[in-house]
Amino acid sequence: MEGDPRRRRESFDAVADLYAAYRPDYPPEVISAVLDAANVVPASRVLEIGCGTGQLSLPIAQAGAVLTAVELGPHLAAIARRRLEPWPDAAVEVAEFETWPLPLAPFDAVLCANAFHWLDPEIRYAKTAQALRAGGALTVLAPHLVRGGGDDFVQLSQTFYRRWGLSDQATFELPTSHDVPPSYPELELRPEFGAVRRLRFETLRPFTTETWVGMLGTDSLVNGLDEASRRGFLSDIAALIEQRLDGVIMRAYLYEVISATRVEEGR
């Protein structure tokens, strides 16, 4: 599966319940920045790409937007729909964004959290531009694990990544937040978009053995292992956290909020 991006992006649906239980929500300051960058206000028409189980969908709906979310996985979409039931102006459609027929009325904003990299690079900018009205915003949220907080865990865990075929590197180090290059730099060159803006937020997040192993159970590479290897890897990671790290680890996250304005055609 490692060499098949399509199968990797489809793997999340098989672990939808784990995804809902253990994928952490985004920090409040990050959510606020995303909604502000996209200019989401009551009655805004918003398209969300790859909503998963609704981690970003919920605050979009709570802001009073008219939300259409498109999700590839039917099990993920079903969970998102349940979370959005109190908001009648929020709908979730099961579809691949690249082939999903756009409605005639354009959107005020297109948002995508942690899924934009799965979209076909030849389609993602052209189609999001087509979906937007002039002056509307494309806003992408890109999270990264970075150095800080749990670096001892990173080093200790590499033995198990190599043992179970998840890494062929002799050593591994996470980048510092300063070393993470801007995501989607090609957006600056797209003629459909202008006024690209970038914000960055850093935070430390604690994980217990259960919550980290549960989150690892949603990882597309981990789910590419055969069942015995997957169980063995997760068991080794759980034992490491319990026996060597007192049952809790800290992980450092960098969140990028990238937004760009749809320009008028012909400009």
C-alpha positions as CSV (number, residue, x, y, z in Angstrom):
1,M,0.0,0.0,0.0
2,E,3.0,2.3,0.6
3,G,3.4,2.8,-3.1
4,D,-0.3,3.2,-3.8
5,P,-1.6,6.7,-2.7
6,R,-5.2,5.9,-3.8
7,R,-5.4,2.8,-1.5
8,R,-3.7,4.7,1.3
9,R,-6.3,7.5,1.2
10,E,-9.1,5.0,1.0
11,S,-7.7,3.1,4.1
12,F,-9.1,5.6,6.6
13,D,-12.7,4.5,6.0
14,A,-11.9,1.0,7.3
15,V,-11.0,2.5,10.7
16,A,-13.7,5.2,10.9
17,D,-14.6,4.4,14.5
18,L,-11.0,4.7,15.6
19,Y,-10.7,7.9,13.6
20,A,-13.6,9.4,15.4
21,A,-12.4,8.3,18.8
22,Y,-8.7,9.1,18.6
23,R,-7.9,11.7,15.9
24,P,-7.5,14.8,18.0
25,D,-9.6,17.9,17.4
26,Y,-7.8,21.0,16.1
27,P,-6.9,23.6,18.8
28,P,-9.4,26.4,19.2
29,E,-7.0,29.1,18.0
30,V,-6.4,27.1,14.8
31,I,-10.1,26.7,14.2
32,S,-10.6,30.4,14.7
33,A,-7.8,31.2,12.2
34,V,-9.3,28.9,9.6
35,L,-12.8,30.4,9.9
36,D,-11.4,33.9,9.8
37,A,-9.1,33.2,6.8
38,A,-12.1,31.7,4.9
39,N,-14.4,34.6,6.1
40,V,-17.0,32.1,7.3
41,V,-20.0,34.0,8.6
42,P,-23.7,33.0,9.0
43,A,-25.2,31.9,5.7
44,S,-21.9,31.6,4.0
45,R,-21.9,28.8,1.4
46,V,-19.0,26.5,2.3
47,L,-17.6,23.5,0.6
48,E,-15.5,21.2,2.7
49,I,-13.3,18.6,1.0
50,G,-12.5,15.4,2.8
51,C,-14.4,16.0,6.0
52,G,-13.5,12.7,7.7
53,T,-15.6,12.4,10.8
54,G,-16.3,16.1,11.0
55,Q,-13.5,17.6,13.1
56,L,-13.6,20.8,11.1
57,S,-17.2,20.4,9.9
58,L,-18.7,20.9,13.3
59,P,-17.2,24.4,13.9
60,I,-18.1,25.4,10.4
61,A,-21.7,24.4,11.0
62,Q,-21.7,26.1,14.5
63,A,-20.6,29.3,12.7
64,G,-24.0,29.3,10.9
65,A,-22.6,28.4,7.4
66,V,-24.5,26.5,4.8
67,L,-22.1,23.5,4.6
68,T,-21.7,20.9,1.9
69,A,-19.0,18.4,2.9
70,V,-17.7,15.8,0.4
71,E,-16.1,12.7,1.9
72,L,-14.7,9.7,0.0
73,G,-15.4,7.1,2.8
74,P,-19.0,6.1,3.5
75,H,-18.3,5.1,7.1
76,L,-16.5,8.3,7.8
77,A,-19.3,10.3,6.2
78,A,-21.9,8.5,8.3
79,I,-20.2,9.6,11.5
80,A,-19.9,13.1,10.3
81,R,-23.6,13.2,9.4
82,R,-24.5,12.1,12.9
83,R,-22.3,14.8,14.4
84,L,-24.0,17.4,12.2
85,E,-27.6,16.3,12.8
86,P,-28.4,19.4,14.9
87,W,-27.5,21.7,12.0
88,P,-30.0,21.3,9.1
89,D,-27.9,23.5,6.8
90,A,-25.1,21.0,6.9
91,A,-25.0,18.1,4.4
92,V,-22.4,15.3,3.8
93,E,-22.1,13.7,0.4
94,V,-20.1,10.5,-0.3
95,A,-18.0,11.1,-3.3
96,E,-14.5,11.5,-4.7
97,F,-14.0,15.2,-5.0
98,E,-12.1,15.0,-8.3
99,T,-15.2,13.4,-10.0
100,W,-18.0,15.1,-7.8
101,P,-20.2,17.3,-10.0
102,L,-20.1,20.8,-8.8
103,P,-23.4,22.6,-8.1
104,L,-24.3,25.5,-10.4
105,A,-24.2,28.1,-7.6
106,P,-20.6,28.9,-6.5
107,F,-19.4,28.7,-3.0
108,D,-18.1,31.5,-0.8
109,A,-15.4,29.4,0.6
110,V,-13.7,26.0,0.0
111,L,-12.0,24.5,3.1
112,C,-9.9,21.4,3.4
113,A,-8.2,20.1,6.6
114,N,-5.4,17.5,6.4
115,A,-6.7,16.0,3.1
116,F,-5.6,18.4,0.3
117,H,-2.4,16.4,-0.2
118,W,-4.5,13.4,-1.2
119,L,-6.2,15.2,-4.1
120,D,-5.0,14.8,-7.6
121,P,-2.4,17.7,-8.1
122,E,-3.7,18.2,-11.7
123,I,-7.2,18.8,-10.5
124,R,-7.2,20.2,-6.9
125,Y,-6.5,23.9,-7.8
126,A,-8.5,24.1,-11.0
127,K,-11.6,22.5,-9.5
128,T,-11.6,24.4,-6.2
129,A,-11.2,27.6,-8.3
130,Q,-14.2,26.5,-10.4
131,A,-16.2,25.9,-7.2
132,L,-15.6,29.4,-5.8
133,R,-17.1,32.8,-6.6
134,A,-14.7,35.6,-7.4
135,G,-13.4,36.9,-4.1
136,G,-14.1,33.6,-2.3
137,A,-11.4,31.9,-0.4
138,L,-9.6,28.5,-0.6
139,T,-8.3,27.7,2.9
140,V,-6.2,24.7,3.6
141,L,-5.2,23.4,7.0
142,A,-1.9,21.4,7.1
143,P,-0.8,19.8,10.3
144,H,2.8,18.5,10.9
145,L,4.5,16.6,13.7
146,V,7.7,18.5,14.6
147,R,10.6,18.3,17.0
148,G,9.8,19.1,20.6
149,G,8.2,17.5,23.6
150,G,8.5,13.8,22.6
151,D,11.8,13.5,20.9
152,D,12.9,10.7,23.3
153,F,9.9,8.7,22.2
154,V,10.7,9.4,18.5
155,Q,14.2,8.0,18.9
156,L,13.1,5.0,21.0
157,S,10.3,4.0,18.6
158,Q,12.4,3.8,15.5
159,T,13.5,0.3,16.4
160,F,9.9,-0.8,16.0
161,Y,9.3,1.1,12.8
162,R,12.2,-0.7,11.3
163,R,11.3,-4.1,12.8
164,W,7.8,-4.0,11.2
165,G,8.9,-2.6,7.8
166,L,7.6,0.9,8.3
167,S,11.0,2.5,7.9
168,D,14.3,1.6,6.3
169,Q,16.2,4.5,7.8
170,A,18.9,3.8,10.3
171,T,18.1,7.1,12.2
172,F,15.1,9.4,12.0
173,E,14.6,12.9,13.3
174,L,11.6,15.1,13.0
175,P,12.2,18.6,11.6
176,T,12.0,21.7,13.8
177,S,9.0,23.9,13.1
178,H,11.5,26.4,11.4
179,D,12.7,23.7,9.0
180,V,9.2,22.8,7.7
181,P,8.9,24.4,4.3
182,P,5.7,26.2,3.3
183,S,3.1,23.7,2.1
184,Y,1.7,23.9,-1.4
185,P,4.1,26.6,-2.6
186,E,2.7,26.1,-6.1
187,L,-0.4,27.9,-5.0
188,E,1.5,31.2,-5.3
189,L,1.8,30.5,-9.1
190,R,-1.8,29.6,-9.8
191,P,-3.5,32.2,-12.0
192,E,-6.9,31.5,-10.5
193,F,-5.7,32.6,-7.1
194,G,-4.1,35.7,-5.5
195,A,-3.4,37.2,-2.1
196,V,-2.0,34.0,-0.6
197,R,-1.8,34.3,3.2
198,R,0.0,31.9,5.6
199,L,-0.3,31.5,9.3
200,R,1.5,29.0,11.6
201,F,0.6,27.8,15.1
202,E,2.6,25.5,17.3
203,T,1.4,23.5,20.3
204,L,2.3,20.6,22.5
205,R,-0.3,17.8,22.9
206,P,-0.2,15.0,25.5
207,F,-1.2,11.5,24.6
208,T,-1.7,8.5,26.8
209,T,-0.7,5.0,25.7
210,E,-4.3,4.4,24.6
211,T,-4.8,7.6,22.7
212,W,-1.5,7.5,20.9
213,V,-1.9,3.8,19.9
214,G,-5.5,4.5,18.9
215,M,-4.4,7.4,16.7
216,L,-1.6,5.2,15.2
217,G,-4.4,2.7,14.3
218,T,-5.7,5.3,11.9
219,D,-2.4,5.9,10.1
220,S,-2.5,4.9,6.4
221,L,1.0,3.3,6.5
222,V,0.3,1.3,9.6
223,N,-3.0,0.1,8.0
224,G,-1.0,-1.1,5.0
225,L,0.6,-3.8,7.1
226,D,-0.8,-7.3,7.3
227,E,-2.9,-7.8,10.4
228,A,-0.3,-9.7,12.4
229,S,2.4,-7.1,11.7
230,R,-0.1,-4.3,12.5
231,R,-0.9,-5.8,15.9
232,G,2.7,-6.5,16.6
233,F,3.8,-2.9,15.8
234,L,1.0,-1.4,17.9
235,S,1.8,-3.7,20.8
236,D,5.4,-2.8,20.7
237,I,4.6,0.9,20.7
238,A,2.1,0.5,23.6
239,A,4.8,-1.4,25.6
240,L,7.3,1.3,25.0
241,I,5.1,4.1,26.2
242,E,3.9,2.1,29.3
243,Q,7.3,0.7,30.3
244,R,9.8,3.4,29.3
245,L,7.8,6.6,29.3
246,D,5.4,6.3,32.2
247,G,2.3,5.9,30.0
248,V,2.3,9.5,28.6
249,I,4.1,11.2,25.7
250,M,4.1,14.8,24.5
251,R,4.0,15.5,20.7
252,A,4.7,18.8,19.1
253,Y,2.5,19.9,16.3
254,L,2.8,22.7,13.7
255,Y,-0.4,23.8,12.1
256,E,-0.3,25.8,8.8
257,V,-3.3,27.8,7.7
258,I,-3.0,28.6,4.0
259,S,-5.6,30.8,2.3
260,A,-5.9,32.3,-1.2
261,T,-8.5,34.5,-2.8
262,R,-10.2,33.5,-6.1
263,V,-9.6,36.2,-8.6
264,E,-11.9,37.2,-11.4
265,E,-11.5,35.3,-14.6
266,G,-9.6,37.2,-17.2
267,R,-7.6,39.3,-14.7
